[in-house]
Amino acid sequence: MERDVTKMMYMELRQEWKRICDEARPRMAPKCKACAECDSARPKCNFVSSDRGRSGIRNYEKLQQIKLACDTIYEGGNGDEIDSSCDFFGEKMRAPVFNAPIAWVGNNLPNTHFVKPGVERVDGKATNSDDYAYSKALIDGCADVGSIGWVADSKHHPLVHFYEDGLRAIKERNGRGVPTIKSWDDEKLSNKIKQAEEAGAVAIACDIDCVGLGYMSINGKYDTLPGLSNPKSAKQLREIFSITSKPYILKGIMTPQGAVKACEAGAAGIVVSNHAGNNLDQSLATIEVLESIKRAVGNDIKVYIDGGFRHGEDVFKALAMGADGVLIGRPVMIAAEGGEAYGVSIYMQKIIWELQNAMRMTGCLSLKDITRDKIYITKEF
Protein backbone atom coordinates (compact mmCIF):
# COMPACT_ATOMS: atom_id res chain seq x y z
CA MET A 1 0.00 0.00 0.00
CA GLU A 2 1.37 3.41 -0.99
CA ARG A 3 2.27 5.68 1.91
CA ASP A 4 1.23 9.23 2.59
CA VAL A 5 4.04 11.01 0.75
CA THR A 6 3.66 14.15 2.88
CA LYS A 7 5.02 12.11 5.82
CA MET A 8 8.05 10.74 3.95
CA MET A 9 11.60 11.89 4.69
CA TYR A 10 13.44 13.81 1.99
CA MET A 11 15.94 11.00 1.34
CA GLU A 12 13.03 8.60 0.84
CA LEU A 13 11.47 11.01 -1.67
CA ARG A 14 14.74 11.20 -3.58
CA GLN A 15 15.04 7.43 -3.72
CA GLU A 16 11.45 7.08 -4.88
CA TRP A 17 11.98 9.79 -7.51
CA LYS A 18 14.95 7.87 -8.92
CA ARG A 19 12.87 4.69 -9.06
CA ILE A 20 10.01 6.54 -10.77
CA CYS A 21 12.41 7.97 -13.39
CA ASP A 22 13.72 4.45 -14.06
CA GLU A 23 10.17 3.20 -14.51
CA ALA A 24 9.23 6.10 -16.78
CA ARG A 25 12.32 6.01 -19.04
CA PRO A 26 11.13 3.45 -21.63
CA ARG A 27 7.70 5.12 -21.67
CA MET A 28 9.20 8.56 -22.32
CA ALA A 29 11.41 7.30 -25.17
CA PRO A 30 12.44 8.32 -27.73
CA LYS A 31 11.80 12.02 -27.02
CA CYS A 32 12.97 12.11 -23.41
CA LYS A 33 15.45 10.07 -21.37
CA ALA A 34 13.68 10.78 -18.06
CA CYS A 35 16.78 12.23 -16.44
CA ALA A 36 16.63 12.79 -12.69
CA GLU A 37 17.25 16.44 -13.50
CA CYS A 38 16.12 17.67 -16.91
CA ASP A 39 18.23 20.45 -18.45
CA SER A 40 16.38 20.43 -21.81
CA ALA A 41 19.71 20.06 -23.63
CA ARG A 42 20.05 18.28 -26.93
CA PRO A 43 20.84 15.81 -28.42
CA LYS A 44 19.79 13.68 -25.45
CA CYS A 45 16.43 15.45 -25.34
CA ASN A 46 14.13 15.94 -28.32
CA PHE A 47 11.00 16.90 -26.44
CA VAL A 48 10.99 20.54 -27.57
CA SER A 49 9.61 20.78 -31.10
CA SER A 50 11.29 24.04 -32.17
CA ASP A 51 14.16 23.61 -34.61
CA ARG A 52 17.07 24.33 -32.25
CA GLY A 53 15.43 24.27 -28.84
CA ARG A 54 17.59 27.15 -27.63
CA SER A 55 14.78 28.94 -25.78
CA GLY A 56 14.03 25.87 -23.68
CA ILE A 57 17.72 25.37 -22.89
CA ARG A 58 18.06 29.07 -22.00
CA ASN A 59 15.21 28.75 -19.48
CA TYR A 60 17.22 26.19 -17.53
CA GLU A 61 20.62 27.85 -17.94
CA LYS A 62 19.51 31.26 -16.72
CA LEU A 63 18.00 29.76 -13.58
CA GLN A 64 21.42 28.26 -12.78
CA GLN A 65 22.95 31.77 -12.68
CA ILE A 66 20.87 32.61 -9.62
CA LYS A 67 22.06 31.52 -6.17
CA LEU A 68 20.52 31.66 -2.71
CA ALA A 69 21.75 33.77 0.20
CA CYS A 70 22.31 31.42 3.14
CA ASP A 71 21.63 32.92 6.59
CA THR A 72 20.68 30.77 9.58
CA ILE A 73 21.24 33.31 12.37
CA TYR A 74 17.66 33.87 13.45
CA GLU A 75 15.29 32.56 16.09
CA GLY A 76 13.97 29.29 14.70
CA GLY A 77 12.90 25.78 15.61
CA ASN A 78 12.76 22.29 14.17
CA GLY A 79 11.31 23.46 10.86
CA ASP A 80 7.64 23.22 11.75
CA GLU A 81 7.56 27.02 11.87
CA ILE A 82 8.31 27.29 8.13
CA ASP A 83 5.07 28.14 6.34
CA SER A 84 5.07 27.81 2.54
CA SER A 85 1.27 27.91 2.22
CA CYS A 86 -0.57 30.30 -0.06
CA ASP A 87 -3.99 31.10 -1.46
CA PHE A 88 -4.98 30.39 -5.05
CA PHE A 89 -8.24 32.18 -5.80
CA GLY A 90 -9.84 31.00 -2.57
CA GLU A 91 -8.21 27.56 -2.47
CA LYS A 92 -5.53 26.86 0.17
CA MET A 93 -2.28 25.36 -1.12
CA ARG A 94 0.69 23.98 0.82
CA ALA A 95 3.09 25.77 -1.54
CA PRO A 96 2.83 27.92 -4.70
CA VAL A 97 3.81 25.05 -7.00
CA PHE A 98 1.70 23.58 -9.82
CA ASN A 99 2.17 21.23 -12.74
CA ALA A 100 2.28 22.90 -16.16
CA PRO A 101 -0.50 21.75 -18.52
CA ILE A 102 0.50 19.26 -21.26
CA ALA A 103 -2.14 17.50 -23.39
CA TRP A 104 -2.38 14.55 -25.78
CA VAL A 105 0.04 12.31 -23.93
CA GLY A 106 0.03 9.81 -26.81
CA ASN A 107 1.21 12.39 -29.33
CA ASN A 108 4.00 13.55 -27.01
CA LEU A 109 4.94 10.03 -25.96
CA PRO A 110 4.29 7.23 -28.48
CA ASN A 111 5.29 4.65 -25.82
CA THR A 112 3.07 6.00 -23.07
CA HIS A 113 1.48 3.48 -20.74
CA PHE A 114 -1.67 5.62 -20.58
CA VAL A 115 -3.54 3.67 -23.26
CA LYS A 116 -7.09 2.46 -23.67
CA PRO A 117 -7.30 -1.33 -23.88
CA GLY A 118 -8.40 -2.77 -27.20
CA VAL A 119 -7.84 0.41 -29.23
CA GLU A 120 -5.23 0.26 -31.99
CA ARG A 121 -2.56 2.90 -32.53
CA VAL A 122 -3.02 5.08 -35.63
CA ASP A 123 -0.14 6.48 -37.75
CA GLY A 124 2.35 5.20 -35.19
CA LYS A 125 0.97 7.48 -32.47
CA ALA A 126 -1.03 6.55 -29.43
CA THR A 127 -4.37 7.96 -30.53
CA ASN A 128 -5.57 5.23 -28.21
CA SER A 129 -4.00 7.17 -25.35
CA ASP A 130 -6.10 7.38 -22.21
CA ASP A 131 -5.93 11.11 -21.56
CA TYR A 132 -8.51 10.85 -18.81
CA ALA A 133 -6.22 8.51 -16.82
CA TYR A 134 -3.28 10.84 -17.49
CA SER A 135 -5.24 13.94 -16.42
CA LYS A 136 -6.52 12.13 -13.34
CA ALA A 137 -2.92 11.30 -12.34
CA LEU A 138 -2.05 15.00 -12.55
CA ILE A 139 -5.13 16.28 -10.72
CA ASP A 140 -5.12 13.62 -7.98
CA GLY A 141 -1.35 13.63 -7.54
CA CYS A 142 -1.29 17.39 -7.01
CA ALA A 143 -4.36 17.42 -4.78
CA ASP A 144 -2.96 14.65 -2.57
CA VAL A 145 -0.08 16.92 -1.49
CA GLY A 146 -2.13 20.09 -1.23
CA SER A 147 -1.47 21.55 -4.67
CA ILE A 148 -3.74 22.21 -7.66
CA GLY A 149 -3.30 20.49 -11.02
CA TRP A 150 -3.57 22.06 -14.45
CA VAL A 151 -4.84 20.17 -17.51
CA ALA A 152 -4.47 21.15 -21.14
CA ASP A 153 -6.22 21.42 -24.47
CA SER A 154 -4.92 20.44 -27.90
CA LYS A 155 -5.87 20.38 -31.55
CA HIS A 156 -9.02 18.56 -32.62
CA HIS A 157 -8.77 14.81 -33.02
CA PRO A 158 -11.78 12.56 -33.64
CA LEU A 159 -10.44 9.73 -31.47
CA VAL A 160 -9.12 11.65 -28.45
CA HIS A 161 -10.92 14.17 -26.23
CA PHE A 162 -8.13 15.84 -24.31
CA TYR A 163 -10.00 18.81 -22.93
CA GLU A 164 -13.11 16.91 -21.90
CA ASP A 165 -10.98 14.19 -20.27
CA GLY A 166 -9.20 16.84 -18.19
CA LEU A 167 -12.47 18.44 -17.15
CA ARG A 168 -13.81 15.05 -16.05
CA ALA A 169 -10.80 14.59 -13.76
CA ILE A 170 -11.27 18.11 -12.35
CA LYS A 171 -14.97 17.60 -11.69
CA GLU A 172 -14.30 14.32 -9.88
CA ARG A 173 -11.89 16.18 -7.58
CA ASN A 174 -14.52 18.79 -6.69
CA GLY A 175 -13.21 21.37 -9.13
CA ARG A 176 -9.65 21.41 -7.78
CA GLY A 177 -7.97 22.05 -11.10
CA VAL A 178 -7.30 24.59 -13.83
CA PRO A 179 -8.21 23.75 -17.44
CA THR A 180 -6.04 25.54 -19.99
CA ILE A 181 -7.71 26.36 -23.30
CA LYS A 182 -6.06 27.15 -26.63
CA SER A 183 -6.70 30.53 -28.24
CA TRP A 184 -9.45 29.19 -30.52
CA ASP A 185 -11.92 31.25 -32.49
CA ASP A 186 -14.45 33.13 -30.35
CA GLU A 187 -17.26 30.59 -30.52
CA LYS A 188 -15.12 27.55 -29.74
CA LEU A 189 -13.29 29.34 -26.92
CA SER A 190 -16.60 30.48 -25.40
CA ASN A 191 -17.99 26.96 -25.48
CA LYS A 192 -14.92 25.60 -23.71
CA ILE A 193 -15.14 28.32 -21.06
CA LYS A 194 -18.71 27.23 -20.35
CA GLN A 195 -17.59 23.60 -20.06
CA ALA A 196 -14.95 24.62 -17.51
CA GLU A 197 -17.57 26.45 -15.47
CA GLU A 198 -19.80 23.40 -15.48
CA ALA A 199 -16.90 21.28 -14.19
CA GLY A 200 -16.52 23.69 -11.25
CA ALA A 201 -12.88 24.55 -12.02
CA VAL A 202 -11.13 26.87 -9.55
CA ALA A 203 -9.94 29.08 -12.42
CA ILE A 204 -9.65 28.97 -16.21
CA ALA A 205 -6.46 29.54 -18.20
CA CYS A 206 -5.83 30.33 -21.86
CA ASP A 207 -2.43 29.75 -23.44
CA ILE A 208 -2.47 32.66 -25.84
CA ASP A 209 1.00 31.87 -27.21
CA CYS A 210 -0.13 28.56 -28.73
CA VAL A 211 -0.41 30.32 -32.11
CA GLY A 212 3.34 29.78 -32.54
CA LEU A 213 3.29 26.02 -32.05
CA GLY A 214 4.26 23.97 -35.08
CA TYR A 215 0.76 22.79 -35.97
CA MET A 216 -0.84 26.21 -35.28
CA SER A 217 1.87 28.47 -36.67
CA ILE A 218 1.61 30.62 -39.77
CA ASN A 219 2.61 27.61 -41.91
CA GLY A 220 1.02 24.96 -39.76
CA LYS A 221 -2.03 24.64 -42.02
CA TYR A 222 -4.24 24.26 -38.98
CA ASP A 223 -6.82 26.49 -40.63
CA THR A 224 -8.04 23.40 -42.50
CA LEU A 225 -9.44 22.03 -39.23
CA PRO A 226 -12.30 23.33 -37.05
CA GLY A 227 -11.62 26.18 -34.62
CA LEU A 228 -8.79 28.29 -36.01
CA SER A 229 -6.38 29.62 -33.37
CA ASN A 230 -5.38 33.29 -33.68
CA PRO A 231 -3.84 36.11 -31.62
CA LYS A 232 -6.46 38.19 -29.80
CA SER A 233 -6.54 41.78 -28.56
CA ALA A 234 -7.15 42.77 -24.95
CA LYS A 235 -10.62 43.93 -25.97
CA GLN A 236 -11.42 40.60 -27.61
CA LEU A 237 -10.22 38.64 -24.60
CA ARG A 238 -12.22 40.79 -22.19
CA GLU A 239 -15.39 40.25 -24.23
CA ILE A 240 -14.87 36.50 -24.59
CA PHE A 241 -14.20 35.91 -20.89
CA SER A 242 -17.02 38.22 -19.79
CA ILE A 243 -19.30 35.17 -19.96
CA THR A 244 -17.72 33.66 -16.84
CA SER A 245 -17.40 34.74 -13.23
CA LYS A 246 -14.38 32.45 -12.79
CA PRO A 247 -10.95 34.10 -12.50
CA TYR A 248 -9.04 33.61 -15.71
CA ILE A 249 -5.32 33.44 -16.38
CA LEU A 250 -3.46 34.28 -19.59
CA LYS A 251 -0.50 31.97 -20.17
CA GLY A 252 2.29 33.05 -22.52
CA ILE A 253 3.20 36.56 -21.37
CA MET A 254 6.84 37.52 -22.10
CA THR A 255 6.93 41.34 -22.01
CA PRO A 256 5.85 44.12 -19.62
CA GLN A 257 3.61 45.47 -22.37
CA GLY A 258 1.92 42.08 -22.71
CA ALA A 259 1.37 41.95 -18.96
CA VAL A 260 -0.26 45.40 -18.98
CA LYS A 261 -2.53 44.31 -21.82
CA ALA A 262 -3.48 41.22 -19.80
CA CYS A 263 -4.61 43.57 -17.03
CA GLU A 264 -6.63 45.55 -19.57
CA ALA A 265 -8.20 42.28 -20.70
CA GLY A 266 -9.48 41.68 -17.16
CA ALA A 267 -7.29 38.68 -16.42
CA ALA A 268 -6.85 37.74 -12.77
CA GLY A 269 -3.44 36.23 -13.43
CA ILE A 270 -0.75 35.63 -16.01
CA VAL A 271 1.85 32.95 -16.59
CA VAL A 272 5.22 34.22 -17.77
CA SER A 273 5.91 31.48 -20.30
CA ASN A 274 7.60 30.79 -23.62
CA HIS A 275 5.82 27.44 -23.92
CA ALA A 276 9.02 25.61 -22.86
CA GLY A 277 10.72 27.08 -25.92
CA ASN A 278 8.29 25.35 -28.28
CA ASN A 279 6.88 28.38 -30.04
CA LEU A 280 9.76 30.83 -30.61
CA ASP A 281 13.29 29.56 -30.90
CA GLN A 282 15.13 32.77 -29.97
CA SER A 283 13.16 34.16 -27.04
CA LEU A 284 14.56 35.23 -23.72
CA ALA A 285 14.27 32.91 -20.75
CA THR A 286 11.18 33.41 -18.65
CA ILE A 287 13.21 34.21 -15.53
CA GLU A 288 15.01 37.00 -17.45
CA VAL A 289 11.79 38.92 -18.05
CA LEU A 290 10.06 38.21 -14.74
CA GLU A 291 11.22 41.27 -12.80
CA SER A 292 10.37 43.76 -15.55
CA ILE A 293 6.92 42.22 -15.89
CA LYS A 294 6.35 42.35 -12.14
CA ARG A 295 7.38 46.04 -12.06
CA ALA A 296 4.91 46.80 -14.85
CA VAL A 297 1.86 45.31 -13.10
CA GLY A 298 2.75 45.38 -9.40
CA ASN A 299 0.08 43.63 -7.37
CA ASP A 300 -2.71 44.36 -9.84
CA ILE A 301 -2.57 40.78 -11.14
CA LYS A 302 -1.17 37.43 -10.01
CA VAL A 303 2.11 36.59 -11.73
CA TYR A 304 3.03 32.94 -12.24
CA ILE A 305 5.94 31.54 -14.25
CA ASP A 306 7.16 28.35 -15.91
CA GLY A 307 10.18 27.30 -17.96
CA GLY A 308 13.10 25.20 -16.74
CA PHE A 309 12.10 24.91 -13.07
CA ARG A 310 13.26 21.61 -11.61
CA HIS A 311 13.78 22.01 -7.83
CA GLY A 312 12.30 23.79 -4.86
CA GLU A 313 15.31 26.10 -4.82
CA ASP A 314 14.32 27.20 -8.34
CA VAL A 315 10.85 28.01 -7.05
CA PHE A 316 12.44 30.10 -4.30
CA LYS A 317 14.37 32.10 -6.93
CA ALA A 318 11.21 32.97 -8.84
CA LEU A 319 9.36 33.99 -5.66
CA ALA A 320 12.28 36.23 -4.68
CA MET A 321 12.04 37.93 -8.07
CA GLY A 322 8.33 38.66 -7.73
CA ALA A 323 6.42 35.58 -8.87
CA ASP A 324 3.35 34.36 -7.00
CA GLY A 325 3.91 30.76 -8.03
CA VAL A 326 5.66 28.35 -10.39
CA LEU A 327 4.47 25.76 -12.91
CA ILE A 328 6.65 22.73 -13.69
CA GLY A 329 6.15 20.75 -16.90
CA ARG A 330 8.15 17.79 -18.14
CA PRO A 331 9.30 16.36 -14.77
CA VAL A 332 5.65 16.03 -13.74
CA MET A 333 4.96 14.19 -16.99
CA ILE A 334 7.84 11.83 -16.12
CA ALA A 335 6.35 11.42 -12.64
CA ALA A 336 2.96 10.48 -14.09
CA GLU A 337 4.47 7.95 -16.51
CA GLY A 338 6.60 6.42 -13.76
CA GLY A 339 4.07 6.32 -10.96
CA GLU A 340 0.72 7.84 -11.97
CA ALA A 341 -0.87 9.93 -9.18
CA TYR A 342 1.58 8.55 -6.62
CA GLY A 343 4.52 9.54 -8.82
CA VAL A 344 3.16 13.06 -9.26
CA SER A 345 2.72 13.34 -5.48
CA ILE A 346 6.30 12.16 -4.89
CA TYR A 347 7.75 14.77 -7.21
CA MET A 348 5.53 17.61 -5.97
CA GLN A 349 6.25 16.77 -2.32
CA LYS A 350 9.97 16.72 -3.12
CA ILE A 351 9.66 20.23 -4.58
CA ILE A 352 7.68 21.46 -1.55
CA TRP A 353 10.26 20.05 0.88
CA GLU A 354 13.11 21.66 -1.08
CA LEU A 355 11.32 25.02 -1.08
CA GLN A 356 10.70 24.81 2.66
CA ASN A 357 14.32 23.88 3.33
CA ALA A 358 15.51 26.79 1.14
CA MET A 359 13.29 29.05 3.24
CA ARG A 360 14.77 27.67 6.45
CA MET A 361 18.34 28.13 5.19
CA THR A 362 17.70 31.76 4.22
CA GLY A 363 15.73 32.85 7.28
CA CYS A 364 12.33 32.99 5.59
CA LEU A 365 9.55 31.81 7.88
CA SER A 366 6.79 32.53 5.35
CA LEU A 367 6.49 33.38 1.66
CA LYS A 368 6.37 37.12 2.35
CA ASP A 369 9.92 36.86 3.72
CA ILE A 370 11.26 35.63 0.37
CA THR A 371 12.51 38.96 -0.96
CA ARG A 372 14.97 40.05 -3.64
CA ASP A 373 17.88 40.28 -1.19
CA LYS A 374 17.62 36.53 -0.56
CA ILE A 375 19.21 35.72 -3.95
CA TYR A 376 22.28 36.63 -6.00
CA ILE A 377 22.63 36.73 -9.79
CA THR A 378 26.18 35.52 -10.40
CA LYS A 379 26.69 36.42 -14.06
CA GLU A 380 25.49 38.97 -16.56
CA PHE A 381 21.81 38.26 -16.83
VENWO-V360610 format. One record per helix or strand. SS is the DSSP state (~ for helix, > for strand). FROM is the first residue (numbers start at 1). TO is the last residue. If there is no record, write none. Layout:
ss->[SS | SS]
from->[FROM | FROM]
to->[TO | TO]
This chain:
ss->[~ | ~ | ~ | > | > | > | > | > | ~ | > | > | > | > | ~ | > | ~ | > | ~ | > | ~ | ~ | ~ | > | ~ | > | ~ | ~ | > | ~ | > | ~ | > | ~ | ~ | >]
from->[5 | 10 | 54 | 66 | 83 | 86 | 91 | 97 | 105 | 115 | 122 | 125 | 129 | 131 | 149 | 162 | 177 | 186 | 203 | 208 | 222 | 234 | 247 | 256 | 269 | 275 | 286 | 302 | 312 | 325 | 330 | 366 | 367 | 372 | 375]
to->[7 | 28 | 64 | 68 | 83 | 88 | 93 | 99 | 108 | 115 | 122 | 125 | 129 | 143 | 151 | 172 | 182 | 198 | 207 | 212 | 224 | 241 | 253 | 264 | 272 | 277 | 297 | 305 | 320 | 328 | 361 | 366 | 369 | 374 | 377]
